[in-house]
Amino acid sequence: MITTPIAAGDWLIVAPSLITMLGGALCLMLRKHTDLQPKLGITLLGALVLASFALLVRVLDHGVITMVMGNWLPPFGIAVTADTLGATLTFIGSVVAFCAGVFGMKTVSNSGRRYGFYPFLLLLMTGVCGSFLTADIFNLYVWFEVLLISSYGLLILGNDRIQLDGAVKYGVLNLVGTNLFLIATGLLYGIFGTLNMADIAIKVAELENPASGTLATVAALYFLAFAMKAAAFPVNFWLPASYHTPNIVVSAVFAGLLTKVGVYALIRIFVLILPASLGYMADIFGLVAIVTLMTGALGALAQTEIRRLLGYLVIAGIGSMLAGVAVASNSEVATLAISGAIFYAVHSIIVMTALYMSAGIMNMMGGSYNLRKLGGLYQKSIAFAGVFLILAFAVSGLPPFSGFWPKIMLVDAAFKDDRFWLGAAILVSGFLTTLAMGRIWIFAFWRGGPEGTPDGQSVEVSGSSQSDLASGAIWLPLGILTALVVYFGIQPEWMIELSTQGASSVVDPFGYIRSVFGEQG
């Protein structure tokens, strides 16, 4: 057993899960007090941002930190480990959740508050933060279940027919992915007798044949399970069929966070634990990345419903991140490739959340999510038109915004690995994304009114009242996210450094293993 006292700062590693778990329970008990729900929920989400930022600072100052539950030495005790990768994603996820909580003040009705928007949001973040910080594979499965159960509650909040239809599509494939995850974890335990990630990484490195048939089966099952959760081709059609159905703030959270947890799991499993499996599966990763990029971008071009269009852009972004994982099979460019994937994940979390919020504002202004029924929004708010243009440039990977730098890193890594088709796919997808976002801009903002409006004329489109649009709860979260998009584009050095450190912790896991096992590691 561990008998040495735990440093006070290391308790920060469990703070995100404790704040959200206890906070979710408190909000649930007080759910009938609908006026209190936003104040309590946003306060708790603000505390989560502060705690996750303090954890990130602690990791940057002291390196990887680990706490083992029950004072049992690993691999017997369940380890919670924060490296730069996990701490960064926890912090960015917390910021997005806080912005969603504020945005929900105006977009979630009293009925939605009463039936659990803020408790579900907090419990969703329990699962998200737990997934980013656990060092135990079965514990990762548990946190996945926590976030999935919470996401089901958020998805059907409102009880509309279309929401129930979307929830069935969302739930079926995710349940299949969850079962594959559990089967693969059982097989992995049967092989190694442990589920501690650091311990498995050590034992895999000691194998004479790390590409054995049984381990190959485990790798294939993990790949399929997390590809479903990340919405990679060909198991991604549940996403555009479900993300347009819930309240727009729920769609924003889902688009920003849920698929990124799947990508994070792929990085942890294949780069940290099963690098040999990544070596012979790299071409599969690359092919899936290319098709995911193309189907996402082309799917977006075919849509007239803004939320469906944005759903396909989420898929295209997943393709870019998978491209980084594919290239990481080459040890010479692995750090560059994974750092590009991490930076892109951070960028996508922020920009996709902001775009869904923007879609909600467009609906408030124009009364519809359909591009055929929108127009003239530029005249209603020049400032909002400018914000949307910034986000459109960012999601397309154009300078000087946050999407530019990770795409440069990913394309550079792909070319250095002689995977020219992969790099070209990233660039072509970015071009097609630019066209898709340009369609939104031209039809919703630049055109004078709905479809059929003569050139040079303006037709008023009806939406929410001016008092609703004047609410700070609408513009503050969008302003925060847009500011981050601009900051990470103009001053990318900090995020590049964080991404590089995060990539190094999985490509060369010595510090991670040493943190879990101490001097014996």
C-alpha positions in Angstrom: 0.0 0.0 0.0 1.0 3.6 -0.4 1.9 5.2 2.9 3.5 8.5 1.9 1.2 11.5 2.1 -0.2 12.9 -1.2 0.9 16.4 -2.1 -1.9 19.0 -1.7 -1.7 20.1 -5.4 -2.1 16.5 -6.6 -5.7 16.4 -5.3 -6.5 18.6 -8.3 -6.5 15.5 -10.4 -9.8 14.4 -8.9 -11.3 17.8 -8.6 -13.0 17.9 -12.1 -14.8 14.6 -11.5 -15.8 15.5 -7.9 -17.1 19.0 -8.8 -19.2 17.7 -11.7 -20.4 14.6 -10.0 -21.4 16.2 -6.7 -22.6 19.3 -8.6 -24.8 17.2 -10.9 -26.4 15.5 -7.9 -27.0 18.8 -6.2 -28.7 20.3 -9.3 -30.7 17.1 -9.6 -32.1 17.5 -6.1 -33.0 21.1 -6.8 -34.3 20.6 -10.3 -37.7 22.0 -9.4 -36.2 25.3 -8.6 -35.9 26.3 -12.3 -34.7 29.9 -11.5 -31.9 28.6 -9.4 -30.7 26.0 -11.9 -28.7 28.3 -14.3 -27.0 30.1 -11.4 -26.0 26.9 -9.7 -25.0 25.1 -12.8 -22.9 28.0 -14.2 -21.2 28.5 -10.8 -20.2 24.8 -10.7 -19.1 24.9 -14.4 -17.0 28.0 -13.5 -15.4 26.1 -10.6 -14.7 23.3 -13.1 -12.9 25.7 -15.4 -10.8 27.0 -12.5 -10.0 23.5 -11.2 -9.0 22.2 -14.6 -6.8 25.2 -15.3 -5.1 24.8 -12.0 -4.6 21.1 -12.9 -3.0 22.0 -16.2 -0.7 24.5 -14.5 0.3 21.8 -12.0 1.1 19.3 -14.7 3.1 21.9 -16.7 5.1 22.7 -13.5 5.6 19.2 -12.0 5.2 16.9 -15.0 2.8 13.9 -15.1 1.0 13.3 -11.8 -0.8 10.2 -10.7 -3.2 9.4 -7.8 -4.1 5.7 -7.1 -7.5 5.1 -5.6 -7.6 3.3 -2.2 -3.9 3.8 -1.6 -3.2 0.5 -3.4 0.0 0.4 -5.5 -0.6 0.0 -9.3 -1.5 -2.0 -11.2 -4.0 -3.2 -8.4 -5.3 0.3 -7.5 -7.2 2.3 -10.1 -4.9 5.0 -11.3 -5.9 8.5 -12.2 -3.1 10.2 -14.2 -2.9 13.7 -15.6 -0.4 14.3 -18.4 -0.3 17.4 -20.7 -2.7 15.7 -23.2 -5.4 14.8 -20.7 -5.1 18.1 -18.7 -5.3 20.2 -21.9 -8.4 18.5 -23.2 -10.0 18.6 -19.7 -9.4 22.4 -19.5 -10.7 23.1 -23.1 -13.7 20.9 -22.5 -14.4 22.7 -19.3 -14.4 26.1 -21.0 -16.8 24.8 -23.7 -19.1 23.3 -21.1 -19.1 26.7 -19.2 -20.0 28.5 -22.4 -22.8 26.0 -23.1 -24.1 26.5 -19.6 -24.3 30.3 -20.1 -25.8 29.9 -23.6 -28.4 27.5 -22.1 -29.7 30.3 -19.9 -31.5 31.7 -22.9 -32.0 28.7 -25.1 -33.3 26.1 -22.6 -36.9 26.5 -21.4 -38.1 26.1 -17.8 -39.3 22.7 -18.8 -35.8 21.8 -20.0 -34.3 23.0 -16.7 -36.8 21.1 -14.7 -36.1 17.9 -16.5 -32.4 18.1 -16.1 -30.4 20.1 -18.5 -27.9 21.3 -16.0 -27.6 18.1 -14.0 -27.1 16.1 -17.3 -24.6 18.7 -18.5 -22.6 18.4 -15.3 -22.7 14.6 -15.3 -21.7 14.5 -19.0 -18.6 16.5 -18.0 -18.0 13.9 -15.2 -17.7 11.3 -17.9 -15.7 13.5 -20.2 -13.1 14.6 -17.6 -12.9 11.1 -16.2 -12.1 9.7 -19.7 -9.4 12.3 -20.2 -7.7 11.6 -16.8 -8.0 7.9 -16.2 -5.0 5.5 -16.5 -7.1 2.3 -16.4 -8.8 0.9 -19.5 -11.9 -0.5 -17.7 -12.3 2.8 -15.9 -12.2 4.4 -19.3 -15.1 2.2 -20.2 -17.0 3.3 -17.1 -16.5 7.0 -17.8 -17.7 6.4 -21.4 -20.9 4.9 -19.9 -21.3 7.9 -17.6 -21.1 10.4 -20.5 -23.3 8.3 -22.8 -26.1 7.9 -20.2 -26.0 11.7 -19.7 -25.9 12.3 -23.4 -29.1 10.2 -23.8 -30.9 12.4 -21.3 -29.8 15.6 -23.1 -30.7 14.2 -26.5 -34.3 13.6 -25.6 -34.8 16.7 -23.5 -38.0 18.1 -24.9 -39.5 14.8 -25.8 -40.2 15.7 -29.5 -40.8 12.9 -32.0 -37.7 13.8 -34.0 -35.6 13.8 -30.8 -36.7 10.3 -30.0 -36.0 9.2 -33.5 -32.5 10.7 -33.3 -31.9 9.2 -29.9 -32.6 5.7 -31.2 -30.1 6.1 -34.1 -27.6 7.6 -31.7 -28.1 5.0 -29.1 -28.0 1.8 -31.2 -24.6 2.3 -32.8 -23.1 3.7 -29.5 -24.4 0.6 -27.7 -22.7 -1.6 -30.3 -19.5 0.4 -29.9 -19.7 0.1 -26.1 -20.1 -3.7 -26.3 -17.1 -4.0 -28.7 -15.1 -1.9 -26.3 -16.0 -4.2 -23.4 -15.2 -7.4 -25.4 -11.8 -6.0 -26.4 -11.1 -5.0 -22.8 -11.9 -8.5 -21.6 -9.6 -10.0 -24.1 -6.9 -7.6 -23.2 -7.2 -8.5 -19.5 -7.1 -12.2 -20.5 -3.8 -11.6 -22.3 -2.0 -9.4 -19.7 -3.8 -9.8 -16.4 -4.0 -6.1 -15.9 -6.0 -3.1 -17.2 -3.5 -0.4 -16.1 -2.4 1.5 -19.3 1.1 2.0 -18.1 1.5 -1.7 -17.1 0.1 -2.9 -20.4 2.5 -0.6 -22.3 5.4 -2.2 -20.4 4.2 -5.7 -21.1 3.5 -5.1 -24.7 7.1 -3.7 -25.2 8.4 -7.0 -23.7 6.5 -9.3 -26.1 8.6 -11.1 -28.7 5.7 -10.8 -31.1 3.5 -7.8 -30.3 1.6 -8.3 -33.6 0.3 -11.7 -32.5 -3.1 -12.8 -33.7 -4.9 -12.4 -30.4 -3.5 -8.9 -29.9 -4.4 -8.1 -33.5 -8.0 -9.1 -32.8 -8.0 -6.8 -29.7 -6.6 -3.9 -31.8 -9.2 -4.4 -34.5 -12.1 -4.4 -31.9 -10.8 -1.3 -30.3 -10.4 0.4 -33.6 -14.0 -0.4 -34.6 -15.4 0.6 -31.2 -13.7 4.0 -31.0 -14.3 4.6 -34.7 -18.0 4.4 -33.9 -17.7 6.8 -31.0 -15.5 9.2 -33.0 -17.9 9.0 -36.0 -15.3 7.8 -38.5 -16.4 6.2 -41.8 -18.2 3.9 -42.4 -19.8 3.9 -38.9 -20.6 7.6 -38.8 -24.0 8.0 -40.3 -25.6 8.2 -36.8 -24.1 11.6 -36.3 -25.8 13.7 -39.0 -29.0 11.7 -38.3 -29.1 12.7 -34.6 -27.1 15.9 -33.9 -29.7 18.2 -35.5 -32.6 16.9 -33.3 -31.9 18.2 -29.7 -31.8 21.8 -28.4 -29.1 23.7 -30.2 -27.0 24.1 -27.1 -27.0 20.3 -26.6 -26.0 19.9 -30.3 -23.1 22.4 -29.6 -21.8 20.4 -26.7 -22.1 17.1 -28.5 -20.3 18.5 -31.6 -17.6 20.0 -29.5 -16.8 17.1 -27.1 -18.2 13.7 -27.7 -16.5 12.6 -30.8 -13.2 14.0 -29.5 -13.3 11.6 -26.6 -13.4 8.8 -29.2 -10.3 10.2 -30.9 -8.6 10.6 -27.6 -9.2 7.0 -26.8 -7.7 5.9 -30.2 -4.6 7.9 -29.4 -4.2 6.4 -25.9 -4.8 2.8 -27.1 -2.8 2.8 -30.3 0.0 5.2 -29.6 0.6 4.6 -25.9 -0.4 1.0 -25.4 -0.4 -0.8 -28.8 2.2 1.0 -31.0 3.0 -2.2 -32.9 -0.6 -2.7 -33.8 -0.7 0.9 -35.2 2.3 0.0 -37.3 0.5 -2.6 -39.4 -2.9 -0.8 -39.2 -1.6 2.5 -40.3 -2.8 2.1 -43.9 -6.3 1.2 -42.6 -6.2 4.4 -40.4 -5.1 6.4 -43.4 -7.8 5.0 -45.7 -10.5 5.6 -43.1 -9.2 9.1 -42.6 -9.3 9.9 -46.3 -12.8 8.6 -46.8 -14.0 10.3 -43.6 -12.6 13.6 -44.7 -14.2 13.3 -48.1 -17.6 12.1 -47.0 -17.8 14.8 -44.3 -16.9 17.6 -46.7 -19.1 16.4 -49.6 -21.9 15.6 -47.2 -21.8 19.2 -45.9 -22.0 20.6 -49.5 -25.2 18.6 -50.1 -27.1 20.0 -47.1 -29.5 22.9 -46.9 -30.3 22.4 -43.2 -27.5 24.2 -41.2 -27.3 21.8 -38.3 -27.0 18.8 -40.6 -24.3 20.6 -42.6 -22.4 21.3 -39.4 -22.8 17.6 -38.4 -20.9 16.6 -41.6 -18.2 19.1 -40.8 -17.7 17.4 -37.4 -17.1 14.2 -39.4 -14.6 15.9 -41.7 -12.7 17.1 -38.7 -12.5 13.6 -37.3 -10.8 12.6 -40.6 -8.1 15.1 -40.0 -7.4 13.8 -36.5 -7.3 10.2 -37.7 -4.8 11.2 -40.4 -2.5 12.3 -37.5 -2.9 8.9 -35.8 -2.1 7.1 -39.1 1.1 9.0 -39.7 2.2 8.4 -36.1 3.1 4.9 -37.1 6.4 6.4 -38.4 8.4 7.1 -35.3 10.4 9.9 -37.0 7.3 12.1 -37.4 5.0 10.6 -34.7 5.4 13.6 -32.3 4.6 16.1 -35.1 1.6 14.0 -36.3 0.1 13.5 -32.8 0.7 17.1 -31.8 -1.1 18.2 -35.0 -4.0 15.9 -34.1 -4.2 17.2 -30.5 -4.1 20.9 -31.7 -6.8 20.1 -34.3 -8.9 18.4 -31.5 -8.7 21.6 -29.4 -9.5 23.7 -32.4 -12.5 21.5 -33.4 -13.8 21.5 -29.8 -13.9 25.3 -29.8 -15.0 26.1 -33.3 -17.7 23.5 -33.7 -19.3 24.5 -30.4 -19.2 28.1 -31.6 -20.7 27.3 -35.0 -23.6 25.4 -33.5 -24.2 28.4 -31.2 -24.1 30.6 -34.3 -26.7 28.4 -36.0 -28.9 28.9 -32.9 -28.6 32.7 -33.2 -29.3 32.5 -37.0 -32.5 30.6 -36.1 -33.4 33.3 -33.6 -32.8 36.0 -36.2 -34.4 34.3 -39.2 -36.8 31.8 -37.7 -35.3 28.8 -39.5 -32.3 26.5 -39.8 -33.1 26.0 -43.6 -30.8 28.0 -45.9 -33.7 28.3 -48.4 -35.7 30.3 -45.8 -32.9 32.5 -44.5 -31.5 35.7 -45.9 -30.5 39.3 -45.0 -28.9 38.4 -41.7 -25.9 40.7 -42.5 -28.3 43.7 -42.3 -29.6 42.6 -39.0 -26.2 42.3 -37.3 -23.0 43.2 -39.0 -21.0 42.2 -35.9 -22.5 38.7 -35.9 -21.9 38.4 -39.6 -18.2 39.2 -38.9 -18.1 36.6 -36.1 -19.6 33.9 -38.4 -17.1 34.7 -41.1 -14.2 34.3 -38.6 -15.6 30.9 -37.6 -16.1 29.9 -41.3 -12.5 30.7 -42.1 -11.3 28.8 -39.0 -13.2 25.6 -39.6 -12.0 25.7 -43.2 -8.4 25.9 -42.0 -7.7 29.3 -43.4 -5.3 31.8 -41.8 -5.0 33.6 -39.5 -7.3 31.5 -37.3 -7.0 28.4 -35.2 -7.7 25.8 -37.9 -4.7 26.8 -40.0 -1.8 25.7 -37.8 -2.9 22.1 -37.0 -3.7 21.5 -40.7 -0.2 22.7 -41.6 1.3 20.4 -39.0 -0.8 17.4 -40.2 0.0 18.0 -43.9 3.7 18.5 -43.1 3.7 15.2 -41.1 1.9 13.3 -43.9 4.3 14.6 -46.6 7.3 13.7 -44.5 5.9 10.2 -44.1 5.4 10.0 -47.9 1.6 9.7 -47.5 1.0 12.4 -50.1 -2.6 11.3 -50.7 -3.4 11.8 -47.0 -2.0 15.3 -47.0 -3.8 16.1 -50.3 -7.1 14.8 -48.8 -6.7 17.2 -45.9 -6.2 20.1 -48.3 -9.1 19.1 -50.6 -11.4 18.6 -47.6 -10.4 22.1 -46.4 -11.3 23.6 -49.8 -14.7 21.8 -49.9 -15.4 23.0 -46.4 -14.7 26.5 -47.6 -17.3 26.1 -50.3 -19.8 24.7 -47.8 -19.3 27.6 -45.4 -19.4 30.0 -48.3 -22.9 28.7 -49.2 -24.1 29.5 -45.6 -22.6 33.0 -45.8 -24.0 33.8 -49.3 -27.5 32.4 -48.6 -28.1 33.4 -45.0 -26.1 36.6 -44.7 -25.4 38.1 -48.2 -28.7 37.3 -50.0 -31.4 39.9 -49.3 -34.0 37.4 -48.2 -35.3 33.8 -48.5 -34.9 31.8 -51.7 -36.5 33.6 -54.6 -35.7 37.1 -53.4 -34.7 39.3 -56.4 -31.2 40.5 -56.5 -30.7 43.9 -55.0 -33.9 43.7 -52.9 -34.3 42.9 -49.2 -37.1 40.9 -47.6 -37.5 40.9 -43.8 -37.4 37.4 -42.2 -39.1 37.0 -38.8 -37.4 35.5 -35.8 -37.1 36.0 -32.1 -37.8 39.4 -30.4 -35.0 41.9 -30.1 -35.0 41.5 -26.3 -34.0 37.8 -26.8 -31.2 38.7 -29.2 -30.0 41.4 -26.9 -29.3 38.9 -24.0 -25.7 38.7 -22.9 -26.2 35.0 -22.3 -26.3 34.6 -26.1 -23.3 36.7 -27.0 -20.9 36.2 -24.1 -20.2 32.5 -24.8 -19.9 33.0 -28.5 -17.5 35.9 -27.9 -15.3 33.8 -25.6 -15.1 30.9 -28.1 -14.5 33.3 -31.1 -11.7 35.1 -29.1 -10.0 31.7 -28.5 -10.3 30.9 -32.2 -8.6 34.2 -33.0 -6.0 34.0 -30.2 -4.9 30.4 -31.2 -4.6 31.6 -34.8 -2.5 34.7 -34.1 -0.6 33.4 -31.1 -0.3 29.6 -31.7 2.9 29.1 -29.8 1.3 28.1 -26.5 -1.0 25.6 -28.0 1.7 24.2 -30.2 3.9 23.7 -27.1 1.0 22.1 -25.2 0.2 19.8 -28.1 3.9 18.8 -28.5 4.2 18.0 -24.8 1.0 16.0 -24.9 2.2 14.1 -28.0 5.5 13.4 -26.4 3.8 11.8 -23.3 2.2 9.1 -25.5 4.9 8.7 -28.2 7.6 8.3 -25.5 5.6 7.2 -22.4 8.6 6.9 -20.0 7.4 9.9 -17.9 3.8 8.6 -17.9 4.9 5.1 -16.8 7.3 6.5 -14.2 4.5 8.7 -12.8 2.2 5.6 -12.4 4.9 3.2 -11.0 7.3 5.7 -9.4 11.0 4.8 -9.3 10.2 1.2 -10.1 8.8 2.2 -13.5 
